[in-house]
Amino acid sequence: MIRVVLPYHLRLLANTGEEVRLEVAPPVTLAAVLDALESAHPALRGTIRLPRSGSRRPLVRFYACRQDFSAEPLETILPDSVIRGEEPLLIVGAVAGG
């Protein structure tokens, strides 16, 4: 069971709590988790990844096990502790401004 923590605005959009639990078949990659998340919560389609390219939106970040996975390819396999549900995958809206 994969645990995904969503930022507040995506929780509101998906009408869910802070943490979403998903069944994801191996290999458990960022893309596989996002596919499962969007399948379970269709309102999130296009909010995390760009609709045409499928790439991460610029101001969305991915963290797990105190590591930043934002620059990693979406085919990156997540750490074992995330796959076992011991640690969540954090989806974070980056803060920008000056």
Contacts in CASP RR format, 6 or more apart in sequence:
PFRMAT RR
TARGET T0000
AUTHOR 0000-0000-0000
METHOD contacts of the structure
MODEL  1
MIRVVLPYHLRLLANTGEEVRLEVAPPVTLAAVLDALESAHPALRGTIRL
PRSGSRRPLVRFYACRQDFSAEPLETILPDSVIRGEEPLLIVGAVAGG
1 21 0 8 1.000
1 22 0 8 1.000
1 23 0 8 1.000
1 85 0 8 1.000
2 21 0 8 1.000
2 22 0 8 1.000
2 23 0 8 1.000
2 24 0 8 1.000
2 28 0 8 1.000
2 33 0 8 1.000
2 36 0 8 1.000
2 78 0 8 1.000
2 82 0 8 1.000
2 83 0 8 1.000
2 85 0 8 1.000
2 89 0 8 1.000
3 19 0 8 1.000
3 20 0 8 1.000
3 21 0 8 1.000
3 82 0 8 1.000
3 85 0 8 1.000
3 87 0 8 1.000
3 88 0 8 1.000
3 89 0 8 1.000
4 19 0 8 1.000
4 20 0 8 1.000
4 21 0 8 1.000
4 22 0 8 1.000
4 33 0 8 1.000
4 37 0 8 1.000
4 88 0 8 1.000
4 89 0 8 1.000
4 90 0 8 1.000
4 91 0 8 1.000
5 18 0 8 1.000
5 19 0 8 1.000
5 20 0 8 1.000
5 88 0 8 1.000
5 89 0 8 1.000
5 90 0 8 1.000
5 91 0 8 1.000
6 14 0 8 1.000
6 16 0 8 1.000
6 17 0 8 1.000
6 18 0 8 1.000
6 19 0 8 1.000
6 20 0 8 1.000
6 91 0 8 1.000
7 91 0 8 1.000
7 92 0 8 1.000
7 93 0 8 1.000
10 44 0 8 1.000
10 47 0 8 1.000
10 48 0 8 1.000
10 91 0 8 1.000
11 17 0 8 1.000
11 18 0 8 1.000
13 43 0 8 1.000
13 44 0 8 1.000
13 47 0 8 1.000
14 20 0 8 1.000
14 41 0 8 1.000
14 43 0 8 1.000
14 44 0 8 1.000
15 41 0 8 1.000
15 43 0 8 1.000
16 41 0 8 1.000
19 88 0 8 1.000
20 37 0 8 1.000
20 40 0 8 1.000
20 41 0 8 1.000
22 33 0 8 1.000
22 36 0 8 1.000
22 37 0 8 1.000
22 40 0 8 1.000
23 36 0 8 1.000
24 32 0 8 1.000
24 33 0 8 1.000
24 36 0 8 1.000
25 32 0 8 1.000
26 83 0 8 1.000
27 77 0 8 1.000
28 77 0 8 1.000
28 78 0 8 1.000
28 82 0 8 1.000
28 83 0 8 1.000
29 74 0 8 1.000
29 75 0 8 1.000
29 76 0 8 1.000
29 77 0 8 1.000
29 78 0 8 1.000
30 62 0 8 1.000
30 69 0 8 1.000
30 72 0 8 1.000
30 73 0 8 1.000
30 74 0 8 1.000
30 75 0 8 1.000
30 76 0 8 1.000
30 78 0 8 1.000
30 89 0 8 1.000
31 74 0 8 1.000
31 75 0 8 1.000
33 78 0 8 1.000
33 89 0 8 1.000
34 48 0 8 1.000
34 49 0 8 1.000
34 74 0 8 1.000
37 44 0 8 1.000
37 48 0 8 1.000
38 44 0 8 1.000
38 45 0 8 1.000
38 46 0 8 1.000
38 48 0 8 1.000
45 51 0 8 1.000
46 57 0 8 1.000
47 57 0 8 1.000
48 56 0 8 1.000
48 57 0 8 1.000
48 60 0 8 1.000
48 91 0 8 1.000
49 55 0 8 1.000
49 56 0 8 1.000
49 57 0 8 1.000
49 74 0 8 1.000
50 56 0 8 1.000
50 57 0 8 1.000
54 74 0 8 1.000
55 74 0 8 1.000
56 62 0 8 1.000
56 70 0 8 1.000
56 74 0 8 1.000
58 94 0 8 1.000
59 93 0 8 1.000
59 94 0 8 1.000
59 96 0 8 1.000
60 70 0 8 1.000
60 91 0 8 1.000
60 92 0 8 1.000
60 93 0 8 1.000
60 94 0 8 1.000
61 68 0 8 1.000
61 70 0 8 1.000
61 91 0 8 1.000
61 92 0 8 1.000
61 93 0 8 1.000
61 94 0 8 1.000
62 68 0 8 1.000
62 69 0 8 1.000
62 70 0 8 1.000
62 72 0 8 1.000
62 89 0 8 1.000
62 90 0 8 1.000
62 91 0 8 1.000
62 92 0 8 1.000
63 69 0 8 1.000
63 70 0 8 1.000
63 89 0 8 1.000
63 90 0 8 1.000
63 92 0 8 1.000
64 78 0 8 1.000
64 79 0 8 1.000
64 82 0 8 1.000
64 87 0 8 1.000
64 88 0 8 1.000
64 89 0 8 1.000
64 90 0 8 1.000
65 79 0 8 1.000
65 81 0 8 1.000
65 82 0 8 1.000
65 87 0 8 1.000
67 79 0 8 1.000
69 76 0 8 1.000
69 78 0 8 1.000
78 89 0 8 1.000
79 87 0 8 1.000
81 87 0 8 1.000
82 88 0 8 1.000
82 89 0 8 1.000
END
